[in-house]
């Protein structure tokens, strides 16, 4: 038969978008219409081949293998801080029962379970082999060999068994059948593992085997002769092994039943429902029968779980055995130096107070919200008592949904410490307050109380509650509060549904939305007293769906606290001072529309941002995006058009963020504060600028609903429009807070006729700071301008002075801020806004009060007050720096403290290149240490590789650090680093910064980590705590 081939070149002419099948222009297609005169079969393969046969070739080379096995930055644990016996922290993550999330060969199996069932579709005829690490109980390999029909599978199985390291646990099981091509040499390899039944293994025999490579005596197995597919039966074995984290059961089955074959395999904690958990602190005082609660470490507070403790002879002083298994995972690790280990609270005490309650809600006890009885007991302490010291008490079913009835309530007790005459100050220690009906502990009108080591769990409303907010000298130390449910007493106790249903009695006609409900303290403190900072220390906020903490007020200090993505520090309002903070692992991913930065700003911000928000001593580790200012229509940024969005700014005091000391970082479109010397940071969507910065606080009224446009004379084509924080009516007062650059000139314009009254506050101005301001008014306007000093505490005017009119702009510019000039030709009222007094600290206003200028205007025209056409180019200026940009400052080479401290001993010779230290993973002793100048000595490359591969023994923790330069001749040694867990990129740039904690052994533990930073971003640091194998 003669065949004719029609050849076409099928080619696309347009690109696709994303994962679309067709191009963005549409679906391209070729239409073939054929007229045929023969009915012959159109099969031309015989004629086409071998004529057109080709040798298979790659069109794109296979990329290098990328292992993610050792990605566990921050694993480990710092030294414990010992507190009481009632609140502890997990030392190891507790996996939820039944989780099957093991990634084979990538990480050890810690405190979880592994299961496999051929019925899920992952079976296949032949012998299934699981390999389990004897130290970690991790399933490190799983292979299938079809030895029933494939002779090569038999050979591969023999080779696979040979390659299994000694000491590993090996499990074999047959699915369907495996004997057809199972050769004698392979059966011999299985006999060497300890099998006896393998020689008798025949067609469709269910067979399971579990043993230890190198120890035939540990083998257990079972084989069942085949009868038929319906009734043959199940071969099943279980063996218990002692591993690093406790004992584990390895179970395997193989069956022919009900017309089908099936295999199952699992690795589970020994003891079935009983589970030993590891804690950071000594818990030897906890007894069998005690009850504990594991705090949720996820977004859902309902993942807190209660357990009863069981007798445990094998437990150490840092372990307890619980009855049952965890339904949820409870995180027990340190991640990036942030202690995220879940809390464990002891609920049982020797003395127990328990309220008597009914089986269900009754009467008028808010039964529309609660199905259970919420009318429990309560303990109230009033003023005048002799002594009160509460310790070691358990309170449950206490409290009522009635104001003043709480489980523990200090009510108007006054001073309860030495100030009140108590030689033994009042304290509350080691209480357990759980399953209660109104708060845990309330402090009302009481001062000097110590609340320590107390667990509050599962209550309605705020758990630890300072009622008025004016209570003083109270110390709350090392307490745990968890699972606080909505209550009815205060708006902040309630959820949105309660708020909505109670609106008539609380909010009048206001109906709250599904967001937060708020309230303000109902008793005011003495505003004339000196300000005392509120100290918040050691706060860790993680897995928050919104803010980790939302704080407004006066002096509020956060010390030794930790943040986590997407924005580590969210700048808002201010002034905010961030000192000696470290940010880790922040990066934007534009390709996924994910925008992140170590430093960011409040989203959709209609308020202001103070230019004296200061950052000092900031460190970045593995941070690609130090700051991110946002942009229009990015996810969550919306239109990016509110006043606060436009006025983002912060001060880099020492250059630790930008590399340029005493600079400000500003939004890329903010021409109010730009200058000619600013440095672009496009990945931040920002500029780094030198100069002196402050703010104007402008109040506009009659009307108060205008849009203000502000123009800097150096950028007349870049007006900045501000709308104010909240919409106002014509009779309201609108407020605008533009950041400004000092010693510059600006003009202000409006979208309608100018307001009749404008008040200008020079905010964050120091004595002598000034700028020139021109405000637009209609021709013929008559002005009264006043300078005042306002005492903000007493709302009193302490100084009032007329600002006098002058006949020229030069007079205003040369004056002291007490003159104004109205230029009829342009419609601009010119002022020199100048501060006459110094500020104290970070106060907005001076120590004498808030200086302000009040402009009262009488206008005879309704013309729109937009003078830009008349003002420019008349007052246009060339952009210029007032202060030159500081020199770039690199902190990368500051290597104070470089090296590797192990258990308090620092290993840090003065070296160049790589420093390698090996630590015995069984006892923690340093066994080997060496330095290699891989930058200056060619032979150091091979020497370092040999040292890692030959000299360092297995089961060694390997610490690696570089000093100065290390990259000159580093080639083979980098490959050796990968063999102990390093990931690309391993090569450092010139004077780059590299630190690593690796492991030489048969598996890669989860705590392997590395930091590789360029020369401008060091030093690279790792801190971790590693459990020993022994």
Protein Blocks (a to p, Z undefined) as FASTA:
>chain_A
ZZdddddddddfbdcehjafbdfkbccddddddddfbfbdcdfklmmpcklgccdddfbd
cdddddfklgcghiacdddddddfkbccdfbdcddehiacbcehkaccehiacdddfkno
pacedjddddddfklopafbdcdddfklmmklmmmmmmmmmmpcghiacddddehiaklm
mcfklmmmmmmnopaklmmpcehiacdddddehiaklpccdddddfbfmlnopcdddddd
ddfkoccddddddddeehiacdddddddehijaccdddfbdcklpcghiacddddfbfbl
klpccddddddfkbcfkbccdedjdfbdcdfbdeehiacbdcdddfbdfbdcdddddfbd
ehjloplmpmbdcbdcdddddehifbdcdehiacehiajddehiafbacehkbjabfkno
pabacddehiacehiaedjbdcehiahiacehiacehiehjfbdcfkopaghiacehiac
ehiaddfkbmklpcfklmmmmmmmmnomaccdfbdcddddfbdcdfkbccdddddehiac
ehifbbfbdceddddddehiacddfbfbaceeiadddehiacehiacdfknopacdfbdc
dehiabdcdfklccehiacehiablbaebjehiahklnopafklmmgccddfkopmnopa
hiacddfklmklgcfkbccdfknopaddeddddddddddehiakbccddddfklmmlccd
debjbdcdfklccdddddddehiacddddfbdcdfbdcdddehiaehiacdddddddehi
acddddddddfklopafbdcdddddfbfklmmmmnoiaccddfknopacdddddfbdceh
jafbdfkbccddddddddfbfcdcdfklmmpcklgccdddfbdcdddddfklmcghiajd
eehiacddddehjddddddfknopafbdcdddfklmmklmmmmmmmmmmmpcghiacddd
dehjfklmgcklmmmmmmnopacdfbdcehiacdddddddfbdcfkbccddddfklmccd
dddddddfZZ
